[in-house]
Amino acid sequence: MARNNNQKVASDFNKIVVGTKIKGEITSDADLRIDGEVEGTVIVKGKIVLGESGKISGELKCKNAEIQGKINAQIRVEELLSLKETAKVEGNVFTKKIAIEPGAVLSGSIDMSANNNAQKQNPPDVKIKKDAS
């Protein structure tokens, strides 16, 4: 099937594998899975999956996110942020919806207001720490 470079196919995705370390900015129109380490800014128009061995430090912006690994960043998710039981998250979170499994650890503020736009500088002073142990 022929397609031009501007068409996104449902099977299009990017993957950063275990043992890969990236410093800088990553931008993607397609979904992204990270099992390696990223230090910097990650901007994904689709879904990001941070695997159990994955690490992000810096800033994350995406439509949807499933976090299984470690993240120390400001997180902006347009729709749903899903923290799996192995997730270790530290940072300010801006999202419309959040799902947290037992065992996940979240340390930081959460803003779920309808107007949590990118210009907002001061997140609310809400501290949440969830730990199943």
KARAPE-V910928 format. One record per residue. N is the residue number from 1. RES is the residue in one small letter. SS is DSSP state (hx for helix, st for strand, lp for the rest). PHI is phi in whole degrees, 0 to 359 (* if undefined). PSI is psi in radians with two decimals (* if undefined). Layout:
n->N res->RES ss->SS phi->PHI psi->PSI
n->N res->RES ss->SS phi->PHI psi->PSI
This chain:
n->1 res->m ss->lp phi->* psi->2.18
n->2 res->a ss->lp phi->276 psi->2.48
n->3 res->r ss->lp phi->210 psi->2.68
n->4 res->n ss->lp phi->271 psi->3.00
n->5 res->n ss->lp phi->293 psi->-0.26
n->6 res->n ss->lp phi->270 psi->-0.14
n->7 res->q ss->lp phi->270 psi->2.30
n->8 res->k ss->lp phi->262 psi->2.27
n->9 res->v ss->lp phi->260 psi->2.48
n->10 res->a ss->lp phi->305 psi->-0.50
n->11 res->s ss->lp phi->274 psi->-0.07
n->12 res->d ss->lp phi->292 psi->2.25
n->13 res->f ss->st phi->202 psi->2.86
n->14 res->n ss->st phi->241 psi->2.67
n->15 res->k ss->st phi->219 psi->2.31
n->16 res->i ss->st phi->250 psi->1.98
n->17 res->v ss->lp phi->273 psi->2.89
n->18 res->v ss->lp phi->305 psi->2.39
n->19 res->g ss->lp phi->94 psi->-0.15
n->20 res->t ss->lp phi->265 psi->2.30
n->21 res->k ss->st phi->237 psi->2.23
n->22 res->i ss->st phi->235 psi->2.34
n->23 res->k ss->st phi->242 psi->2.26
n->24 res->g ss->st phi->133 psi->-2.64
n->25 res->e ss->st phi->247 psi->2.32
n->26 res->i ss->st phi->243 psi->2.24
n->27 res->t ss->st phi->234 psi->2.46
n->28 res->s ss->st phi->210 psi->2.40
n->29 res->d ss->lp phi->277 psi->-0.41
n->30 res->a ss->lp phi->264 psi->2.99
n->31 res->d ss->st phi->294 psi->2.76
n->32 res->l ss->st phi->220 psi->2.37
n->33 res->r ss->st phi->242 psi->2.30
n->34 res->i ss->st phi->241 psi->2.05
n->35 res->d ss->lp phi->247 psi->-0.13
n->36 res->g ss->lp phi->262 psi->-2.62
n->37 res->e ss->st phi->238 psi->2.40
n->38 res->v ss->st phi->231 psi->2.24
n->39 res->e ss->st phi->242 psi->1.94
n->40 res->g ss->st phi->144 psi->-2.57
n->41 res->t ss->st phi->252 psi->2.31
n->42 res->v ss->st phi->240 psi->2.10
n->43 res->i ss->st phi->236 psi->2.05
n->44 res->v ss->st phi->232 psi->2.21
n->45 res->k ss->st phi->285 psi->-0.31
n->46 res->g ss->st phi->250 psi->-2.35
n->47 res->k ss->st phi->259 psi->2.48
n->48 res->i ss->st phi->245 psi->2.40
n->49 res->v ss->st phi->241 psi->2.13
n->50 res->l ss->st phi->257 psi->1.86
n->51 res->g ss->lp phi->294 psi->2.96
n->52 res->e ss->lp phi->304 psi->-0.63
n->53 res->s ss->lp phi->272 psi->-0.07
n->54 res->g ss->lp phi->282 psi->2.61
n->55 res->k ss->st phi->220 psi->2.38
n->56 res->i ss->st phi->230 psi->2.31
n->57 res->s ss->st phi->228 psi->2.26
n->58 res->g ss->st phi->136 psi->-1.86
n->59 res->e ss->st phi->215 psi->2.44
n->60 res->l ss->st phi->232 psi->2.25
n->61 res->k ss->st phi->229 psi->2.23
n->62 res->c ss->st phi->198 psi->3.05
n->63 res->k ss->st phi->278 psi->-0.85
n->64 res->n ss->st phi->223 psi->2.65
n->65 res->a ss->st phi->217 psi->2.42
n->66 res->e ss->st phi->239 psi->2.02
n->67 res->i ss->st phi->251 psi->2.12
n->68 res->q ss->lp phi->244 psi->-0.38
n->69 res->g ss->lp phi->258 psi->-2.61
n->70 res->k ss->st phi->254 psi->2.38
n->71 res->i ss->st phi->218 psi->2.30
n->72 res->n ss->st phi->232 psi->1.61
n->73 res->a ss->st phi->196 psi->2.88
n->74 res->q ss->st phi->279 psi->2.23
n->75 res->i ss->st phi->242 psi->2.19
n->76 res->r ss->st phi->236 psi->1.94
n->77 res->v ss->st phi->241 psi->2.12
n->78 res->e ss->st phi->296 psi->-0.66
n->79 res->e ss->st phi->242 psi->-1.56
n->80 res->l ss->st phi->244 psi->2.22
n->81 res->l ss->st phi->255 psi->2.11
n->82 res->s ss->st phi->245 psi->2.06
n->83 res->l ss->st phi->258 psi->1.99
n->84 res->k ss->lp phi->279 psi->2.94
n->85 res->e ss->lp phi->301 psi->-0.41
n->86 res->t ss->lp phi->267 psi->0.01
n->87 res->a ss->lp phi->290 psi->2.42
n->88 res->k ss->st phi->232 psi->1.85
n->89 res->v ss->st phi->241 psi->2.27
n->90 res->e ss->st phi->228 psi->2.12
n->91 res->g ss->lp phi->147 psi->3.02
n->92 res->n ss->lp phi->278 psi->2.35
n->93 res->v ss->st phi->242 psi->2.29
n->94 res->f ss->st phi->237 psi->2.05
n->95 res->t ss->st phi->202 psi->2.83
n->96 res->k ss->st phi->276 psi->-0.70
n->97 res->k ss->st phi->223 psi->2.58
n->98 res->i ss->st phi->220 psi->2.44
n->99 res->a ss->st phi->235 psi->2.20
n->100 res->i ss->st phi->236 psi->2.07
n->101 res->e ss->lp phi->279 psi->2.64
n->102 res->p ss->lp phi->303 psi->2.36
n->103 res->g ss->lp phi->104 psi->-0.44
n->104 res->a ss->lp phi->292 psi->2.56
n->105 res->v ss->st phi->242 psi->2.22
n->106 res->l ss->st phi->228 psi->2.12
n->107 res->s ss->st phi->233 psi->1.96
n->108 res->g ss->st phi->154 psi->-2.97
n->109 res->s ss->lp phi->259 psi->2.66
n->110 res->i ss->st phi->235 psi->2.27
n->111 res->d ss->st phi->241 psi->1.95
n->112 res->m ss->lp phi->248 psi->0.31
n->113 res->s ss->lp phi->290 psi->2.73
n->114 res->a ss->lp phi->296 psi->-0.45
n->115 res->n ss->lp phi->251 psi->0.78
n->116 res->n ss->lp phi->274 psi->0.96
n->117 res->n ss->lp phi->286 psi->2.98
n->118 res->a ss->lp phi->294 psi->-0.35
n->119 res->q ss->lp phi->279 psi->-0.22
n->120 res->k ss->lp phi->294 psi->2.15
n->121 res->q ss->lp phi->260 psi->-0.61
n->122 res->n ss->lp phi->249 psi->1.75
n->123 res->p ss->lp phi->292 psi->2.74
n->124 res->p ss->lp phi->297 psi->2.72
n->125 res->d ss->lp phi->272 psi->1.10
n->126 res->v ss->lp phi->248 psi->2.17
n->127 res->k ss->lp phi->247 psi->2.26
n->128 res->i ss->st phi->231 psi->2.28
n->129 res->k ss->lp phi->225 psi->2.04
n->130 res->k ss->lp phi->242 psi->2.18
n->131 res->d ss->lp phi->214 psi->2.22
n->132 res->a ss->lp phi->285 psi->-0.24
n->133 res->s ss->lp phi->280 psi->*
